[in-house]
Structure formats: C-alpha cells, structure tokens
Amino acid sequence: MDIAAIRKAIKKNDYEISFHAVQKTLVREIWKEDIESAILNGKIIEEYPDDTPYPSCLILGYTMKNEPLHIVVAYALKIRVITAYLPNENKWIEYKKRRKAK
C-alpha cells in the first residue's frame, strides 16, 4: 500500500470510516482529527495484501495529544478506515513491532 495515496485521500477528505470504526472510536474516545493527524504524520508498519475483501495495512501515528495510535486502513474503491485503537505497550515494541507471545 502507498502511504502517499492514503495521505492524499485524507487531505482531500476523500475517504470513508467504516461503521465498525465509528463505533469503536466513539467508545475509545478517538476523534476524526486524531485519525487524520495520525495518518498524515504516521507510517505503515504492517501490510496485509491478502486481507479480504480488500488489501489493508496498519499505520502507526500519533493523536493530537501525542498518544500513539494504530489505524487499520483498507484500499478499496476509496480509502477506508477499518478501525483505530491506542496500542497496548505490553503487546508492541515501541508501538511498531509485535511482541512475541510468551
């Protein structure tokens, strides 16, 4: 996936937020501005080319409060935010690499 294409869609407000993402981000108190900021300043840390129904990726960025934020984005007809969450530091190394299960 191409982070430049994703950022371009975000800047143009030419993207969708899935119903699932809306539900989860409201509960998690993650706002649209946090998602946009994190994508615009973040980087792809994992790619899922075989995801269905569309390839997707995991982006690490930071919220407006400078908290780490993971966003799963699918590349469909439009860029689509699938979910967003504050990563658990016990499961990630510097929020970029998954820790091995014990």
C-alpha positions as YAML, in Angstrom:
chain: A
units: angstrom
residues:
- id: 1
  name: MET
  ca: [0.00, 0.00, 0.00]
- id: 2
  name: ASP
  ca: [1.12, 3.51, -0.70]
- id: 3
  name: ILE
  ca: [1.15, 5.91, 2.26]
- id: 4
  name: ALA
  ca: [1.28, 8.87, -0.15]
- id: 5
  name: ALA
  ca: [-2.01, 7.79, -1.78]
- id: 6
  name: ILE
  ca: [-3.61, 7.30, 1.62]
- id: 7
  name: ARG
  ca: [-2.45, 10.75, 2.78]
- id: 8
  name: LYS
  ca: [-3.72, 12.33, -0.44]
- id: 9
  name: ALA
  ca: [-7.19, 10.86, 0.17]
- id: 10
  name: ILE
  ca: [-7.16, 12.09, 3.78]
- id: 11
  name: LYS
  ca: [-6.13, 15.61, 2.73]
- id: 12
  name: LYS
  ca: [-8.93, 15.70, 0.13]
- id: 13
  name: ASN
  ca: [-11.43, 14.29, 2.64]
- id: 14
  name: ASP
  ca: [-11.98, 11.54, 0.07]
- id: 15
  name: TYR
  ca: [-12.17, 8.53, 2.38]
- id: 16
  name: GLU
  ca: [-14.66, 6.53, 4.40]
- id: 17
  name: ILE
  ca: [-14.78, 5.48, 8.02]
- id: 18
  name: SER
  ca: [-16.43, 2.10, 8.49]
- id: 19
  name: PHE
  ca: [-19.38, 1.69, 10.82]
- id: 20
  name: HIS
  ca: [-17.18, -0.57, 12.95]
- id: 21
  name: ALA
  ca: [-14.54, 2.18, 13.22]
- id: 22
  name: VAL
  ca: [-17.15, 4.77, 14.17]
- id: 23
  name: GLN
  ca: [-18.47, 2.52, 16.95]
- id: 24
  name: LYS
  ca: [-15.03, 1.64, 18.31]
- id: 25
  name: THR
  ca: [-13.54, 5.13, 18.14]
- id: 26
  name: LEU
  ca: [-16.50, 6.66, 19.98]
- id: 27
  name: VAL
  ca: [-16.07, 4.19, 22.83]
- id: 28
  name: ARG
  ca: [-12.29, 4.70, 22.80]
- id: 29
  name: GLU
  ca: [-12.65, 8.49, 22.60]
- id: 30
  name: ILE
  ca: [-10.60, 8.71, 19.41]
- id: 31
  name: TRP
  ca: [-11.70, 11.57, 17.20]
- id: 32
  name: LYS
  ca: [-11.64, 12.05, 13.43]
- id: 33
  name: GLU
  ca: [-8.93, 14.70, 13.85]
- id: 34
  name: ASP
  ca: [-6.77, 12.18, 15.72]
- id: 35
  name: ILE
  ca: [-7.18, 9.64, 12.92]
- id: 36
  name: GLU
  ca: [-6.37, 12.19, 10.23]
- id: 37
  name: SER
  ca: [-3.36, 13.55, 12.12]
- id: 38
  name: ALA
  ca: [-2.01, 10.06, 12.78]
- id: 39
  name: ILE
  ca: [-2.31, 9.06, 9.13]
- id: 40
  name: LEU
  ca: [-0.84, 12.30, 7.80]
- id: 41
  name: ASN
  ca: [2.17, 12.02, 10.11]
- id: 42
  name: GLY
  ca: [2.38, 8.27, 10.52]
- id: 43
  name: LYS
  ca: [3.89, 5.35, 8.68]
- id: 44
  name: ILE
  ca: [2.81, 1.92, 7.57]
- id: 45
  name: ILE
  ca: [4.17, -0.68, 9.98]
- id: 46
  name: GLU
  ca: [2.40, -3.79, 8.66]
- id: 47
  name: GLU
  ca: [0.80, -4.68, 5.34]
- id: 48
  name: TYR
  ca: [-1.96, -7.22, 4.77]
- id: 49
  name: PRO
  ca: [-2.14, -7.70, 0.99]
- id: 50
  name: ASP
  ca: [-4.29, -10.83, 1.31]
- id: 51
  name: ASP
  ca: [-6.96, -9.28, 3.53]
- id: 52
  name: THR
  ca: [-10.49, -9.64, 2.26]
- id: 53
  name: PRO
  ca: [-12.46, -8.06, 0.88]
- id: 54
  name: TYR
  ca: [-9.63, -5.53, 0.29]
- id: 55
  name: PRO
  ca: [-5.90, -5.32, 1.00]
- id: 56
  name: SER
  ca: [-5.16, -3.32, 4.12]
- id: 57
  name: CYS
  ca: [-2.36, -2.01, 6.27]
- id: 58
  name: LEU
  ca: [-1.63, -0.91, 9.82]
- id: 59
  name: ILE
  ca: [-0.45, 2.66, 10.30]
- id: 60
  name: LEU
  ca: [1.28, 3.98, 13.41]
- id: 61
  name: GLY
  ca: [0.80, 7.67, 14.03]
- id: 62
  name: TYR
  ca: [0.10, 10.00, 16.93]
- id: 63
  name: THR
  ca: [-3.06, 11.70, 18.17]
- id: 64
  name: MET
  ca: [-3.46, 15.41, 18.76]
- id: 65
  name: LYS
  ca: [-2.39, 14.67, 22.37]
- id: 66
  name: ASN
  ca: [0.73, 12.89, 21.07]
- id: 67
  name: GLU
  ca: [-0.55, 9.43, 22.06]
- id: 68
  name: PRO
  ca: [0.39, 6.50, 19.81]
- id: 69
  name: LEU
  ca: [-2.48, 5.42, 17.57]
- id: 70
  name: HIS
  ca: [-2.87, 2.40, 15.30]
- id: 71
  name: ILE
  ca: [-5.19, 2.71, 12.34]
- id: 72
  name: VAL
  ca: [-6.14, -0.15, 10.02]
- id: 73
  name: VAL
  ca: [-6.81, 1.19, 6.53]
- id: 74
  name: ALA
  ca: [-8.18, -0.74, 3.56]
- id: 75
  name: TYR
  ca: [-7.56, 0.21, -0.03]
- id: 76
  name: ALA
  ca: [-10.97, -0.31, -1.64]
- id: 77
  name: LEU
  ca: [-12.69, 1.89, -4.20]
- id: 78
  name: LYS
  ca: [-11.98, 4.58, -1.62]
- id: 79
  name: ILE
  ca: [-9.53, 4.60, 1.25]
- id: 80
  name: ARG
  ca: [-11.44, 3.14, 4.19]
- id: 81
  name: VAL
  ca: [-10.59, 3.37, 7.87]
- id: 82
  name: ILE
  ca: [-11.47, -0.03, 9.33]
- id: 83
  name: THR
  ca: [-10.58, 0.63, 12.97]
- id: 84
  name: ALA
  ca: [-8.35, 2.71, 15.22]
- id: 85
  name: TYR
  ca: [-7.05, 1.99, 18.69]
- id: 86
  name: LEU
  ca: [-4.45, 3.01, 21.23]
- id: 87
  name: PRO
  ca: [-1.90, 0.17, 21.13]
- id: 88
  name: ASN
  ca: [-1.12, -1.74, 24.30]
- id: 89
  name: GLU
  ca: [2.55, -1.17, 25.11]
- id: 90
  name: ASN
  ca: [2.76, -4.72, 26.52]
- id: 91
  name: LYS
  ca: [1.93, -6.12, 23.07]
- id: 92
  name: TRP
  ca: [4.17, -3.84, 20.98]
- id: 93
  name: ILE
  ca: [7.81, -2.83, 20.90]
- id: 94
  name: GLU
  ca: [7.84, 0.97, 20.52]
- id: 95
  name: TYR
  ca: [4.30, 0.52, 19.11]
- id: 96
  name: LYS
  ca: [5.90, -0.61, 15.82]
- id: 97
  name: LYS
  ca: [6.62, -4.32, 16.18]
- id: 98
  name: ARG
  ca: [4.50, -7.01, 17.79]
- id: 99
  name: ARG
  ca: [6.00, -8.66, 20.85]
- id: 100
  name: LYS
  ca: [6.27, -12.42, 20.63]
- id: 101
  name: ALA
  ca: [3.65, -14.32, 22.62]
- id: 102
  name: LYS
  ca: [5.00, -16.00, 25.73]
...
